[in-house]
């Protein structure tokens, strides 16, 4: 149903190998839980950590925390979530709490500060010539840190 990634201060060149330690807290046929420290993947961050927990029901909980070296201006795209959907997304909510829906999936996103969600068409890296919808997440205010929780529910076949 997609994937998300922080957008602030990405490394150049883009495809440079980096260290991103992962701790597997649980992994079996019913559920999983990992912690990923991607601090080294970004210039301009003090820390960037993601926790991901999932289960066989199709629910995935993602916790993101980032602390930046310098203040990030208001309106900067901080996170992006690729949905894989060719159709428009249904976005509702406001402030610190949002919901997004697309065929076969829905997601709730909450942050520790007001954010704005929008959708945009994005070229598909896997299927050349195709586009899909992405969710862009921007901070309403300047920020030095941010915490965000996303809960993705995927229709299990």
C-alpha positions as CSV (number, residue, x, y, z in Angstrom):
1,X,0.0,0.0,0.0
2,X,3.0,2.3,-0.1
3,X,5.9,3.6,1.9
4,X,7.0,6.9,3.5
5,X,10.2,8.8,3.9
6,X,11.5,12.0,5.5
7,X,12.3,14.7,2.9
8,X,14.5,17.2,4.9
9,X,18.2,17.2,4.2
10,X,18.7,14.1,2.0
11,X,22.3,13.1,1.3
12,X,23.9,13.9,-2.0
13,X,24.7,11.9,-4.0
14,X,21.3,10.3,-3.5
15,X,22.4,6.7,-3.9
16,X,25.4,6.8,-1.5
17,X,25.6,3.9,0.9
18,X,24.9,4.8,4.5
19,X,24.6,3.1,7.9
20,X,21.0,2.8,9.1
21,X,21.0,0.4,12.0
22,X,17.9,-1.7,12.5
23,X,16.8,-3.5,15.6
24,X,14.4,-6.3,15.1
25,X,12.2,-6.3,18.3
26,X,9.8,-9.0,17.1
27,X,9.5,-11.0,13.9
28,X,7.2,-14.1,13.5
29,X,4.2,-15.2,11.4
30,X,1.8,-13.1,13.4
31,X,3.5,-9.7,13.8
32,X,6.7,-7.7,13.6
33,X,8.4,-4.7,15.2
34,X,11.6,-2.9,14.1
35,X,13.4,0.3,15.0
36,X,15.5,2.0,12.3
37,X,18.0,4.8,13.0
38,X,18.4,6.6,9.7
39,X,20.2,9.6,11.2
40,X,23.2,9.1,8.9
41,X,21.0,9.2,5.8
42,X,20.4,12.9,6.2
43,X,22.4,16.0,6.3
44,X,21.1,18.6,8.7
45,X,19.6,16.2,11.3
46,X,20.7,15.5,14.9
47,X,18.5,12.3,14.9
48,X,16.0,10.6,12.7
49,X,14.4,7.4,14.1
50,X,11.5,5.3,12.8
51,X,9.6,2.5,14.6
52,X,7.4,0.1,12.6
53,X,5.0,-2.4,14.1
54,X,2.7,-4.6,12.1
55,X,0.5,-7.6,12.4
56,X,-1.3,-10.2,10.3
57,X,-4.5,-8.1,10.2
58,X,-3.0,-5.6,7.8
59,X,-2.3,-2.9,10.3
60,X,1.0,-1.1,10.3
61,X,1.9,1.6,12.9
62,X,4.8,3.9,12.1
63,X,6.4,6.3,14.6
64,X,8.7,8.9,13.3
65,X,10.8,11.4,15.3
66,X,13.3,13.8,13.9
67,X,15.5,16.6,15.4
68,X,17.0,19.1,13.0
69,X,20.3,21.0,13.3
70,X,18.8,24.2,12.0
71,X,15.2,25.4,12.1
72,X,13.2,24.1,9.2
73,X,11.1,26.9,7.6
74,X,7.3,26.7,7.8
75,X,5.8,25.1,4.7
76,X,8.7,22.8,4.0
77,X,7.8,19.2,3.0
78,X,9.0,17.1,5.9
79,X,7.6,13.7,5.0
80,X,6.2,12.1,1.8
81,X,4.2,8.9,1.6
82,X,4.0,7.0,-1.7
83,X,0.6,5.3,-2.0
84,X,0.9,3.5,-5.3
85,X,-2.6,4.6,-6.2
86,X,-3.3,6.0,-9.7
87,X,-6.6,7.3,-8.5
88,X,-7.1,10.5,-6.4
89,X,-6.9,10.1,-2.6
90,X,-9.5,11.1,-0.1
91,X,-8.0,13.4,2.5
92,X,-9.8,14.8,5.5
93,X,-8.9,16.4,8.8
94,X,-6.7,19.3,9.8
95,X,-4.3,20.6,12.4
96,X,-2.5,17.7,14.1
97,X,-4.8,14.9,12.9
98,X,-5.6,13.7,9.4
99,X,-7.1,10.7,7.5
100,X,-6.3,9.5,4.0
101,X,-8.0,6.8,2.0
102,X,-7.3,5.0,-1.3
103,X,-8.3,1.7,-2.9
104,X,-7.5,-1.1,-0.5
105,X,-6.0,1.1,2.2
106,X,-6.6,3.9,4.7
107,X,-4.2,5.8,7.0
108,X,-4.5,8.1,10.0
109,X,-1.6,10.6,10.5
110,X,-1.1,12.6,13.7
111,X,1.8,14.9,14.6
112,X,2.9,16.8,17.7
113,X,2.4,20.1,15.8
114,X,0.0,21.3,13.1
115,X,0.7,19.9,9.7
116,X,-0.8,20.2,6.2
117,X,-1.4,17.1,4.0
118,X,-1.8,17.4,0.2
119,X,-1.6,14.9,-2.6
120,X,0.4,15.1,-5.8
121,X,1.0,12.9,-8.9
122,X,4.5,11.3,-8.8
123,X,6.4,9.4,-11.4
124,X,6.6,5.7,-10.6
125,X,10.2,4.4,-10.3
126,X,9.1,0.8,-10.7
127,X,6.8,1.2,-13.6
128,X,8.3,3.7,-16.1
129,X,5.7,6.0,-17.7
130,X,3.2,5.5,-14.9
131,X,2.4,7.9,-12.1
132,X,0.9,7.4,-8.6
133,X,-0.3,9.6,-5.9
134,X,1.9,10.7,-3.0
135,X,0.9,12.3,0.3
136,X,3.0,15.4,1.1
137,X,3.3,16.4,4.7
138,X,4.3,20.0,5.6
139,X,4.7,21.7,8.9
140,X,2.5,24.8,9.4
141,X,5.2,26.4,11.7
142,X,9.0,26.5,11.7
143,X,10.3,23.5,13.5
144,X,13.5,22.1,15.2
145,X,11.9,18.7,15.8
146,X,8.9,16.7,14.9
147,X,7.1,13.6,16.1
148,X,4.5,11.9,13.9
149,X,2.5,8.7,14.1
150,X,0.9,7.0,11.1
151,X,-1.4,4.0,11.2
152,X,-1.9,2.3,7.9
153,X,-4.7,-0.3,7.4
154,X,-4.4,-2.5,4.4
155,X,-7.1,-4.8,3.1
156,X,-5.7,-8.3,3.6
157,X,-6.4,-10.8,0.8
